[in-house]
Amino acid sequence: MLSTSELGARGEHIAAAYLTDAGLRVLDRNWRCREGELDIVAREGRALVFCEVKTRRGTGYGYPVEAVTRVKQRRLRVLAQRWLDAHDEHAPDLRFDVVGVLVRPSRPALVTHLRAAFS
């Protein structure tokens, strides 16, 4: 059985592959600053996309995408601004997506991608 950190890393790997297959270009993964961490930063056309990835083994505590609370959304907005301050990337549109990964035994992971999940 995967540890929690291994499960999270696996989910982020699955999410990055999913986003790449969907046409997004991943710019950064696991970017950290004092306030926290951004899981994935990507570009899709004219938009910079900040993706929060949530991975679960089951739905006993709800679906993975439901774990992004208003508090987490506020933190992600701050982290996005920190990332923008630290990088020479510009885009007319900023978007916050949530990618939920449900890891299922003996079956492919179930990926849910909520585009523009919050603003």
SEVO-82449 format. One line per 2 residues: number of its first residue (from 0); their letters; for each residue x, y, z of N, C-alpha, C, O, CB. Coordinates in steps of 0.02 Angstrom, whole numbers, padded with zeros to 5 digits. Glycine has a CB too. Example, Ala and Ser with C-alpha at 12.3 -4.5 7.8 and 13.67 -1.06 7.14 Angstrom:
BEGIN
0 = AS = 00660:-00284:00390:00615:-00225:00390:00660:-00165:00390:00712:-00166:00423:00565:-00224:00452 | 00642:-00112:00354:00684:-00053:00357:00645:00002:00394:00670:00057:00402:00704:-00030:00286
//
This chain:
BEGIN
0 = ML = 00042:-00059:00000:00000:00000:00000:00045:00062:00000:00095:00065:00036:-00048:00000:00062 | 00026:00111:-00040:00065:00173:-00045:00057:00215:00017:00002:00218:00046:00044:00213:-00108
2 = ST = 00111:00249:00038:00105:00297:00093:00066:00358:00066:00055:00364:00006:00176:00318:00120 | 00046:00401:00111:00009:00461:00091:00050:00504:00043:00024:00529:-00007:-00010:00502:00153
4 = SE = 00115:00513:00058:00156:00554:00013:00167:00520:-00054:00168:00553:-00106:00224:00568:00046 | 00174:00453:-00054:00181:00417:-00117:00116:00421:-00159:00118:00427:-00220:00199:00343:-00104
6 = LG = 00059:00416:-00124:-00005:00422:-00157:-00012:00491:-00189:-00034:00497:-00246:-00063:00409:-00108 | 00007:00542:-00153:00003:00610:-00180:00048:00619:-00240:00028:00650:-00289:00022:00660:-00126
8 = AR = 00109:00593:-00236:00156:00598:-00292:00129:00561:-00353:00135:00584:-00410:00225:00571:-00272 | 00100:00503:-00341:00072:00465:-00397:00014:00502:-00429:00008:00505:-00490:00048:00395:-00373
10 = GE = -00029:00532:-00387:-00085:00571:-00413:-00062:00631:-00453:-00091:00646:-00505:-00128:00595:-00356 | -00010:00665:-00431:00016:00722:-00468:00046:00700:-00534:00039:00736:-00584:00069:00760:-00426
12 = HI = 00079:00643:-00535:00107:00617:-00598:00050:00601:-00647:00054:00618:-00706:00149:00553:-00584 | -00002:00569:-00623:-00060:00552:-00664:-00093:00616:-00690:-00111:00621:-00748:-00111:00509:-00625
14 = AA = -00101:00666:-00646:-00132:00729:-00665:-00091:00766:-00718:-00119:00792:-00766:-00142:00774:-00603 | -00025:00767:-00709:00018:00801:-00758:00013:00768:-00826:00010:00802:-00877:00091:00802:-00734
16 = AY = 00012:00702:-00828:00005:00666:-00891:-00063:00680:-00922:-00068:00690:-00983:00015:00590:-00880 | -00115:00680:-00881:-00182:00694:-00906:-00186:00764:-00937:-00212:00772:-00992:-00234:00688:-00848
18 = LT = -00159:00814:-00902:-00160:00883:-00927:-00120:00889:-00992:-00141:00923:-01038:-00133:00931:-00874 | -00062:00857:-00994:-00021:00859:-01054:-00059:00828:-01113:-00059:00855:-01168:00046:00823:-01043
20 = DA = -00090:00771:-01100:-00130:00738:-01153:-00189:00782:-01176:-00210:00778:-01233:-00157:00671:-01127 | -00214:00824:-01130:-00269:00869:-01146:-00246:00932:-01182:-00286:00975:-01199:-00307:00888:-01083
22 = GL = -00180:00938:-01193:-00154:00995:-01230:-00124:01051:-01189:-00102:01101:-01218:-00208:01023:-01270 | -00121:01044:-01124:-00089:01095:-01083:-00013:01083:-01081:00009:01026:-01087:-00118:01095:-01011
24 = RV = 00025:01136:-01074:00097:01129:-01069:00116:01143:-00996:00107:01198:-00971:00134:01179:-01117 | 00143:01092:-00962:00161:01099:-00892:00225:01141:-00887:00276:01126:-00918:00172:01028:-00858
26 = LD = 00222:01194:-00848:00278:01240:-00839:00316:01225:-00774:00377:01234:-00771:00255:01312:-00839 | 00280:01203:-00723:00310:01193:-00657:00270:01142:-00619:00209:01137:-00626:00314:01260:-00618
28 = RN = 00306:01104:-00577:00273:01055:-00533:00303:01063:-00463:00363:01073:-00455:00282:00983:-00559 | 00260:01057:-00413:00281:01059:-00343:00323:01121:-00327:00374:01117:-00293:00321:00996:-00326
30 = WR = 00301:01179:-00351:00336:01241:-00338:00320:01263:-00266:00262:01267:-00246:00317:01296:-00389 | 00373:01277:-00229:00365:01295:-00158:00390:01365:-00144:00438:01390:-00174:00401:01245:-00114
32 = CR = 00356:01396:-00097:00380:01458:-00067:00360:01456:00007:00335:01405:00031:00348:01522:-00104 | 00373:01510:00042:00360:01511:00114:00287:01496:00132:00273:01464:00183:00379:01578:00142
34 = EG = 00241:01518:00089:00170:01511:00104:00141:01442:00086:00085:01426:00107:00131:01563:00068 | 00178:01402:00048:00151:01337:00030:00177:01311:-00037:00232:01329:-00058:00077:01340:00028
36 = EL = 00136:01270:-00070:00158:01237:-00131:00103:01237:-00183:00044:01228:-00168:00179:01165:-00116 | 00123:01249:-00246:00078:01240:-00303:00094:01173:-00334:00152:01157:-00347:00086:01299:-00355
38 = DI = 00043:01133:-00346:00054:01066:-00374:00077:01070:-00446:00129:01041:-00464:-00009:01024:-00368 | 00038:01104:-00488:00054:01108:-00559:00037:01178:-00584:-00016:01205:-00570:00016:01054:-00600
40 = VA = 00084:01207:-00622:00070:01269:-00659:00078:01251:-00733:00128:01222:-00753:00120:01328:-00637 | 00028:01270:-00772:00028:01251:-00842:00005:01310:-00885:-00020:01361:-00859:-00018:01190:-00855
42 = RE = 00013:01303:-00949:-00012:01353:-00996:-00058:01318:-01045:-00044:01264:-01070:00047:01389:-01034 | -00115:01351:-01057:-00161:01327:-01108:-00181:01388:-01149:-00220:01431:-01127:-00224:01291:-01077
44 = GR = -00154:01392:-01210:-00167:01450:-01252:-00143:01514:-01218:-00084:01521:-01202:-00242:01455:-01267 | -00189:01560:-01208:-00172:01625:-01177:-00178:01624:-01101:-00168:01676:-01069:-00217:01679:-01205
46 = AL = -00193:01567:-01073:-00205:01563:-01001:-00148:01528:-00964:-00120:01479:-00987:-00271:01527:-00987 | -00132:01556:-00906:-00090:01521:-00857:-00138:01485:-00811:-00187:01514:-00786:-00042:01571:-00818
48 = VF = -00125:01421:-00800:-00171:01379:-00762:-00135:01354:-00700:-00083:01321:-00704:-00197:01320:-00805 | -00163:01369:-00642:-00137:01346:-00578:-00181:01287:-00557:-00241:01296:-00543:-00136:01403:-00523
50 = CE = -00152:01228:-00554:-00191:01167:-00540:-00176:01139:-00471:-00118:01128:-00453:-00176:01114:-00593 | -00227:01129:-00434:-00223:01094:-00370:-00243:01022:-00383:-00295:01009:-00413:-00268:01127:-00314
52 = VK = -00202:00975:-00360:-00215:00904:-00370:-00233:00873:-00303:-00197:00881:-00254:-00153:00868:-00403 | -00288:00837:-00302:-00309:00800:-00243:-00316:00727:-00261:-00350:00710:-00310:-00376:00829:-00214
54 = TR = -00284:00684:-00223:-00284:00612:-00237:-00313:00575:-00178:-00297:00589:-00120:-00212:00587:-00253 | -00356:00527:-00192:-00386:00485:-00140:-00386:00413:-00162:-00380:00397:-00222:-00458:00509:-00124
56 = RG = -00393:00368:-00113:-00400:00297:-00127:-00474:00277:-00133:-00490:00226:-00164:-00366:00255:-00072 | -00517:00316:-00104:-00588:00301:-00103:-00628:00364:-00092:-00600:00419:-00088:-00605:00250:-00049
58 = TG = -00694:00357:-00088:-00737:00415:-00081:-00769:00420:-00012:-00818:00456:-00003:-00792:00413:-00134 | -00742:00384:00036:-00769:00385:00104:-00770:00455:00135:-00813:00470:00176:-00730:00339:00148
60 = YG = -00723:00497:00115:-00721:00566:00139:-00741:00614:00084:-00726:00673:00088:-00651:00583:00165 | -00776:00590:00034:-00797:00631:-00022:-00751:00621:-00081:-00699:00588:-00076:-00799:00705:-00002
62 = YP = -00771:00650:-00137:-00729:00645:-00197:-00669:00691:-00190:-00673:00742:-00155:-00770:00663:-00260 | -00614:00674:-00222:-00553:00714:-00214:-00562:00788:-00226:-00536:00829:-00189:-00500:00688:-00260
64 = VE = -00599:00806:-00279:-00607:00878:-00295:-00644:00917:-00241:-00638:00978:-00237:-00644:00886:-00361 | -00682:00882:-00199:-00719:00915:-00145:-00673:00939:-00088:-00696:00975:-00044:-00772:00869:-00118
66 = AV = -00610:00918:-00089:-00565:00935:-00035:-00535:01005:-00042:-00497:01027:00002:-00509:00884:-00033 | -00550:01040:-00095:-00523:01108:-00104:-00573:01157:-00075:-00622:01178:-00107:-00509:01123:-00181
68 = TR = -00561:01176:-00013:-00605:01220:00026:-00593:01293:00007:-00546:01310:-00029:-00595:01209:00101 | -00634:01336:00032:-00625:01409:00021:-00558:01433:00050:-00525:01476:00020:-00684:01449:00053
70 = VK = -00539:01406:00107:-00474:01424:00137:-00418:01404:00089:-00372:01443:00078:-00465:01389:00206 | -00422:01344:00062:-00371:01321:00014:-00372:01364:-00049:-00319:01379:-00076:-00383:01247:-00004
72 = QR = -00431:01384:-00072:-00435:01427:-00130:-00400:01493:-00118:-00364:01518:-00162:-00509:01439:-00149 | -00410:01522:-00060:-00376:01586:-00043:-00301:01577:-00043:-00264:01619:-00070:-00399:01612:00026
74 = RL = -00277:01521:-00014:-00205:01508:-00012:-00178:01500:-00083:-00124:01524:-00099:-00190:01445:00030 | -00215:01466:-00126:-00193:01456:-00195:-00188:01522:-00233:-00143:01531:-00275:-00240:01408:-00232
76 = RV = -00233:01568:-00219:-00229:01634:-00252:-00165:01670:-00230:-00131:01701:-00272:-00291:01678:-00234 | -00148:01666:-00166:-00086:01697:-00142:-00026:01663:-00173:00021:01696:-00196:-00082:01692:-00064
78 = LA = -00026:01596:-00176:00030:01559:-00205:00038:01576:-00280:00094:01581:-00304:00020:01484:-00196 | -00018:01583:-00315:-00014:01602:-00386:00020:01669:-00394:00062:01678:-00439:-00085:01603:-00417
80 = QR = 00003:01716:-00351:00036:01782:-00355:00110:01777:-00340:00150:01811:-00372:00002:01832:-00307 | 00129:01736:-00292:00200:01726:-00276:00236:01696:-00336:00292:01715:-00352:00208:01681:-00213
82 = WL = 00204:01647:-00368:00234:01615:-00427:00244:01666:-00482:00297:01668:-00514:00191:01555:-00452 | 00193:01707:-00494:00198:01759:-00546:00254:01808:-00530:00291:01829:-00575:00131:01796:-00554
84 = DA = 00261:01826:-00466:00314:01873:-00446:00383:01843:-00458:00431:01880:-00471:00306:01891:-00372 | 00389:01776:-00454:00454:01742:-00459:00472:01720:-00530:00528:01698:-00541:00455:01683:-00413
86 = HD = 00425:01725:-00577:00436:01700:-00645:00421:01753:-00697:00379:01797:-00687:00394:01638:-00657 | 00455:01748:-00752:00444:01794:-00807:00394:01763:-00856:00410:01753:-00915:00511:01811:-00843
88 = EH = 00335:01748:-00832:00281:01721:-00873:00223:01769:-00868:00204:01791:-00814:00259:01649:-00849 | 00196:01785:-00925:00140:01832:-00927:00084:01802:-00968:00096:01767:-01017:00161:01901:-00956
90 = AP = 00023:01814:-00947:-00035:01789:-00983:-00094:01835:-00969:-00102:01860:-00913:-00051:01715:-00963 | -00135:01846:-01020:-00193:01889:-01009:-00246:01855:-00965:-00288:01889:-00935:-00224:01908:-01075
92 = DL = -00244:01789:-00961:-00294:01752:-00922:-00260:01709:-00870:-00210:01676:-00884:-00339:01709:-00967 | -00287:01709:-00810:-00265:01664:-00757:-00324:01620:-00739:-00381:01643:-00736:-00239:01703:-00693
94 = RF = -00310:01556:-00728:-00364:01509:-00713:-00342:01462:-00657:-00284:01443:-00652:-00383:01470:-00776 | -00390:01443:-00616:-00378:01396:-00562:-00418:01332:-00576:-00480:01334:-00577:-00397:01426:-00492
96 = DV = -00383:01278:-00588:-00414:01213:-00600:-00402:01167:-00541:-00354:01175:-00504:-00387:01181:-00666 | -00446:01118:-00533:-00436:01066:-00484:-00438:00999:-00522:-00483:00987:-00562:-00491:01069:-00427
98 = VG = -00389:00957:-00508:-00387:00891:-00537:-00392:00840:-00480:-00350:00838:-00436:-00321:00880:-00580 | -00444:00801:-00483:-00454:00748:-00434:-00433:00681:-00463:-00451:00665:-00520:-00528:00745:-00410
100 = VL = -00394:00643:-00425:-00372:00578:-00447:-00395:00526:-00396:-00376:00529:-00338:-00294:00575:-00456 | -00436:00480:-00419:-00460:00426:-00377:-00422:00363:-00398:-00435:00335:-00451:-00537:00416:-00382
102 = VR = -00375:00341:-00355:-00334:00282:-00369:-00373:00221:-00348:-00393:00214:-00290:-00264:00286:-00333 | -00385:00176:-00397:-00426:00117:-00384:-00385:00054:-00394:-00347:00049:-00443:-00488:00117:-00431
104 = PS = -00390:00007:-00348:-00351:-00055:-00355:-00371:-00093:-00418:-00430:-00101:-00433:-00359:-00099:-00294 | -00321:-00116:-00455:-00330:-00158:-00514:-00370:-00125:-00570:-00394:-00159:-00616:-00365:-00222:-00494
106 = RP = -00377:-00060:-00567:-00412:-00023:-00621:-00376:00043:-00632:-00342:00068:-00587:-00488:-00011:-00603 | -00383:00072:-00691:-00352:00137:-00702:-00380:00190:-00655:-00437:00185:-00633:-00361:00159:-00775
108 = AL = -00339:00239:-00639:-00362:00294:-00597:-00418:00332:-00632:-00419:00337:-00693:-00303:00342:-00580 | -00463:00358:-00593:-00518:00399:-00618:-00498:00472:-00608:-00487:00494:-00552:-00586:00382:-00582
110 = VT = -00493:00510:-00663:-00471:00579:-00660:-00530:00625:-00674:-00567:00615:-00722:-00414:00593:-00711 | -00539:00675:-00631:-00591:00726:-00640:-00555:00793:-00645:-00516:00812:-00600:-00642:00726:-00580
112 = HL = -00567:00829:-00699:-00534:00894:-00710:-00586:00948:-00709:-00627:00953:-00755:-00494:00894:-00778 | -00585:00989:-00657:-00631:01047:-00652:-00594:01109:-00677:-00552:01137:-00642:-00657:01057:-00579
114 = RA = -00611:01130:-00737:-00580:01190:-00766:-00613:01251:-00736:-00674:01253:-00727:-00587:01190:-00845 | -00572:01301:-00720:-00598:01362:-00689:-00642:01345:-00629:-00699:01369:-00623:-00637:01404:-00741
116 = AF = -00616:01304:-00585:-00653:01280:-00527:-00672:01336:-00479:-00722:01333:-00444:-00612:01227:-00490 | -00630:01388:-00478:-00644:01448:-00438:-00605:01505:-00468:-00561:01493:-00510:-00626:01438:-00361
118 = S = -00619:01566:-00446:-00583:01624:-00474:-00550:01664:-00419:-00517:01714:-00433:-00630:01668:-00513
//
